[in-house]
Amino acid sequence: MDTMASAAPVFVPRMKLGSQGLEVSAQGLGCMGMSVAYGERKPDMDLIALLHHAVAAGVTLLDTSDSYGPHTNEILIGKVLQGGLREKVELATKFGVADNWEVRGDPAYVRAACEGSLARLGIDCIHLYYQIRIDKNVPVEITMGEIKKLVEEGKVKYVGLSEASASTIRRAHAVHPITATQLEWSLWSRDVEEEIIPTCRELGIGIVAYSPLGRGFLSSGPKLVDTLSENDFRKNLPRFQPENMEKNAAIFEHVSEMAARKGCTPSQLALAWVHHQGNDVCPIPGTTKIENFNQNVRALSVKLTSEEMAELESYAAMDVVHGDRYLKNHPNTWNDSETPPLSSWKPT
């Protein structure tokens, strides 16, 4: 059945991400799960081998954050960069969540976070620097103003936002051009399509889709829940609760049936759906296994017609998916209150 998974390696093309000049691989690698969130860590030597394998295969956009660990993921990536990959990758990292999970965007924190990431990564300039979550207490113009200074100083090359609302994206972009917005976008996470995606396209902002495989659901289906370790954060997500997973099972069944017809895996079909959203979209599926990485890259070979796209979307329409992405009031959501107006800011 799985002709794609056994095919020869796929050539990973390059793409322009946003309109500010950044060029990256058309598929990136999300590195968070190498250090946190998805159970026990694998040995560094295995993860370093995976990272070298990814770059050799043409996947050069590596995505990390100072909050992953915290810090341990950047330290891991730093080892790889010092191992000869520094000139071969486009590195994206993020700031905005302090060690106690406090979301911060004040200038002093922004600068300290950048200096810390540069030191851990062992580099002089960050290719793409995202604000990972939006501080509701600080006008986004203030945060972007400090990042603009970091760009002028040569410490940051391109600027991004993660999980930002459409209005926040507009306000930030007015201070300094935003190159990319990172957001959760997959067959079963499509709420960004109403406002955020159109806003990005209007402003010439690239789109980086994290968790394009539904945090593993679109790879393994409901049986995934039975394999999760106690320290896997998915055990607490609403969509992974038994009552919701039982209802969401039909989505995976439909995707699996279509994948069988296409001669690919459910993962490849779900990733192909994201790739077919447009040439301004770069998915960054994460993994800790070389065999899974190889399978994900081969999704680039899966071609979908407009009719097949519509069929897939009918299986996972917004009113079909049961359960929210995160727990209520979790900071990891873009649909929050706006940051205060610039006129309200009083520096301490």
C-alpha positions in Angstrom: 0.0 0.0 0.0 2.6 2.6 1.1 4.3 3.3 -2.2 5.3 6.8 -1.0 7.0 5.6 2.2 9.2 3.2 0.2 10.0 5.6 -2.6 13.4 7.2 -3.2 14.2 10.4 -1.2 12.3 13.5 -2.2 14.1 16.6 -3.3 13.1 19.3 -0.9 12.7 22.6 -2.8 13.4 26.0 -1.5 10.7 28.7 -1.0 10.5 32.4 -0.2 9.0 32.8 3.2 7.3 36.2 3.3 8.3 39.2 1.3 11.3 40.4 3.2 13.9 38.2 1.5 14.1 35.1 3.7 14.5 31.8 1.8 14.0 28.4 3.5 13.3 24.8 2.7 9.7 24.2 1.7 9.3 22.0 4.8 11.0 22.7 8.1 11.6 20.7 11.2 10.0 21.5 14.5 12.4 20.7 17.3 10.3 21.2 20.4 9.5 17.5 20.9 13.2 16.7 21.0 13.4 18.3 24.5 10.0 18.7 26.0 6.2 18.0 25.9 6.1 14.5 24.3 7.4 12.2 26.9 10.9 10.9 27.7 13.8 12.5 25.8 15.9 10.5 23.4 19.7 10.6 23.8 21.4 13.7 22.4 23.5 11.6 20.0 20.3 10.3 18.3 18.8 13.7 18.0 22.0 15.2 16.7 22.1 12.4 14.1 18.5 13.2 13.1 19.3 16.9 12.7 22.3 16.2 10.5 20.2 13.8 8.4 17.5 16.5 8.0 19.8 19.1 6.7 21.5 16.6 4.4 18.0 15.9 3.0 17.4 19.5 2.3 15.3 20.5 5.3 17.1 23.5 6.6 14.5 25.5 8.5 15.1 24.4 12.1 12.5 25.7 14.6 13.3 26.0 18.4 12.6 28.4 21.3 14.2 29.4 24.6 11.1 28.1 26.3 11.6 24.5 25.1 13.1 22.8 28.1 13.5 25.6 29.0 16.8 26.3 27.2 17.7 22.7 26.6 16.5 22.6 23.0 18.5 25.7 22.1 21.5 24.1 23.7 21.0 21.0 21.6 20.6 23.0 18.4 23.7 24.9 19.4 25.7 21.7 19.5 24.6 20.9 16.0 25.5 24.4 14.7 28.9 24.1 16.2 29.2 20.7 14.5 29.3 22.2 11.0 25.8 23.2 10.2 25.9 26.8 11.1 26.1 28.0 7.4 23.7 25.4 6.1 20.5 26.2 8.1 18.0 28.9 8.6 17.5 29.0 12.3 14.2 30.2 13.9 13.9 30.6 17.7 11.4 32.4 19.9 11.1 34.5 23.1 8.2 35.6 25.2 7.6 33.0 27.9 9.6 33.3 31.1 10.7 30.3 33.1 7.6 30.5 35.3 5.3 30.5 32.2 4.7 34.3 32.5 4.2 35.8 29.1 6.4 38.9 28.7 7.0 41.4 25.9 8.6 44.3 27.8 11.8 45.7 26.2 14.2 44.6 28.9 13.0 41.0 28.7 13.1 41.0 24.9 16.7 42.1 24.9 17.8 39.7 27.7 16.0 36.8 26.0 17.7 37.5 22.7 21.2 37.7 24.3 20.5 34.4 26.1 19.4 32.6 22.9 22.5 33.9 21.0 24.7 32.6 23.7 23.1 29.1 23.9 23.0 28.8 20.1 26.6 30.0 19.7 25.7 32.4 16.9 25.9 36.2 16.3 22.6 36.6 14.5 19.2 34.8 14.6 17.7 34.2 11.2 14.1 34.4 12.3 13.1 35.6 15.7 9.5 35.1 16.8 7.5 36.5 19.7 6.1 33.1 20.8 3.1 34.5 22.7 1.6 38.0 23.0 1.9 39.9 26.3 -1.5 41.3 27.0 0.0 43.9 29.3 2.5 45.5 26.9 1.5 47.2 23.6 2.8 45.1 20.8 4.3 48.3 19.3 6.7 48.5 22.3 7.8 44.9 21.9 8.3 45.3 18.2 10.2 48.5 18.8 12.8 46.6 20.8 13.1 43.9 18.2 13.6 46.5 15.6 16.6 47.8 17.6 17.9 44.2 17.7 17.6 44.0 13.9 19.4 47.3 13.5 22.2 46.0 15.7 22.6 42.9 13.6 21.4 40.4 16.2 18.2 39.5 14.4 17.7 39.3 10.7 13.9 38.6 10.2 11.0 39.0 12.6 8.1 36.7 13.3 5.0 36.3 15.5 3.5 33.1 16.9 -0.2 32.7 17.8 -1.0 36.4 17.2 -4.4 37.7 16.3 -5.0 39.4 13.0 -5.2 42.9 14.6 -2.0 42.3 16.6 -0.2 41.2 13.4 -1.3 44.5 11.7 -0.1 46.6 14.6 3.3 44.8 14.8 3.8 44.9 11.1 3.4 48.7 11.1 6.4 49.0 13.4 8.7 46.5 11.7 7.9 44.2 8.7 6.9 40.8 9.9 8.4 38.0 7.8 6.4 35.0 9.1 3.6 34.2 11.4 3.7 30.8 13.1 0.3 29.2 13.9 -1.3 25.8 14.4 -2.7 24.7 11.0 -3.8 21.2 10.1 -6.8 19.3 8.8 -8.3 19.5 12.3 -7.1 23.0 13.3 -8.5 25.4 10.8 -9.8 28.4 12.7 -6.9 30.5 11.5 -8.4 30.4 8.0 -11.1 33.0 8.7 -9.0 36.1 9.6 -5.4 35.3 10.2 -4.4 33.7 7.0 -6.0 36.4 4.8 -4.3 39.1 6.9 -0.9 37.5 6.4 -1.5 37.2 2.7 -2.6 40.8 2.4 0.6 42.0 4.2 3.0 39.6 2.4 3.7 37.6 5.5 4.8 34.0 5.2 2.9 31.3 7.1 4.6 28.6 9.2 2.3 25.8 10.2 3.2 24.0 13.4 1.6 20.7 14.5 0.5 20.0 10.9 -0.1 16.4 11.8 -2.5 17.3 14.7 0.1 16.4 17.3 0.3 12.9 16.0 -3.4 12.3 15.7 -3.3 12.5 11.9 -0.5 9.9 11.9 -1.8 7.3 14.3 -5.4 8.1 15.1 -7.1 7.3 18.5 -4.7 4.5 19.3 -2.1 7.3 19.9 -3.7 8.0 23.3 -2.8 4.5 24.6 0.9 5.1 23.9 1.3 8.4 25.7 3.6 8.5 28.7 2.4 10.2 31.9 4.6 13.3 31.2 3.2 13.8 27.7 1.3 17.0 27.7 -1.2 15.7 25.1 -2.8 13.7 27.9 -4.3 17.0 29.2 -5.4 18.5 25.8 -9.2 18.5 25.3 -9.1 16.8 21.9 -7.2 13.9 23.4 -9.7 13.2 26.1 -11.6 9.9 25.7 -15.0 11.4 25.1 -13.7 13.7 22.3 -11.2 11.2 20.8 -14.0 8.7 20.4 -15.9 11.2 18.3 -12.8 12.4 16.4 -11.9 8.8 15.4 -14.1 9.1 12.3 -11.8 11.9 11.0 -8.8 9.6 11.1 -10.8 6.7 9.5 -11.7 8.8 6.5 -8.2 10.2 6.1 -6.8 6.6 6.3 -9.2 5.4 3.7 -8.2 8.1 1.3 -4.5 7.6 2.0 -4.9 4.0 1.0 -6.5 5.0 -2.2 -3.6 7.4 -2.9 -0.9 4.9 -2.0 0.5 7.0 0.9 0.3 7.1 4.6 -2.2 9.2 6.6 0.7 11.4 7.7 1.8 12.1 4.2 -1.8 12.9 3.1 -2.4 15.3 6.0 1.0 17.1 5.3 0.3 17.2 1.6 -3.0 19.0 2.4 -1.0 21.7 4.2 1.5 22.0 1.4 -1.3 22.5 -1.1 -2.6 25.5 0.8 -0.2 27.7 -1.1 3.4 28.5 -1.9 3.6 30.9 1.1 3.0 28.0 3.6 5.8 26.1 5.2 4.8 23.2 7.6 7.3 22.3 10.3 6.3 18.7 11.5 8.4 17.6 14.4 9.8 14.1 15.1 12.6 12.4 17.0 12.9 9.5 14.6 14.7 9.4 11.2 12.2 7.0 9.7 9.3 9.4 10.6 11.3 12.3 9.2 11.8 10.4 5.9 8.1 9.7 5.7 7.2 13.3 6.4 9.5 14.6 3.7 8.0 12.3 1.1 4.7 14.1 1.6 6.1 16.6 -0.9 5.5 14.0 -3.6 1.8 13.6 -2.8 -0.3 15.5 -5.3 -3.9 16.5 -4.6 -6.6 17.7 -6.9 -9.1 20.4 -5.9 -11.7 17.7 -5.5 -9.5 15.7 -3.2 -8.7 18.8 -1.1 -12.5 19.4 -0.8 -13.0 15.8 0.2 -10.4 15.9 2.9 -11.8 19.2 4.3 -15.2 17.7 4.5 -13.9 15.1 6.9 -12.5 17.6 9.3 -14.7 20.7 9.1 -14.6 23.0 12.1 -18.0 21.8 13.4 -16.9 18.2 13.0 -13.8 18.3 15.3 -14.6 17.8 19.0 -12.6 19.5 21.7 -10.5 22.7 21.9 -6.9 23.0 20.9 -5.9 23.9 24.5 -7.5 24.2 27.9 -9.6 27.3 28.5 -7.6 30.4 29.4 -4.3 28.7 28.4 -1.8 31.3 27.1 -1.2 29.3 23.9 -4.1 30.8 22.0 -4.3 33.7 19.6 -7.9 34.5 20.2 -7.3 36.5 23.3 -7.9 40.2 24.2 -5.9 42.8 22.4 -2.7 44.3 23.8 -3.2 47.7 25.3 -2.9 50.8 23.0 0.5 52.4 22.7 -0.8 55.5 24.4 -1.3 53.6 27.6 2.3 52.5 27.9 4.3 53.9 30.9 7.9 52.5 31.0 9.0 51.4 34.5 
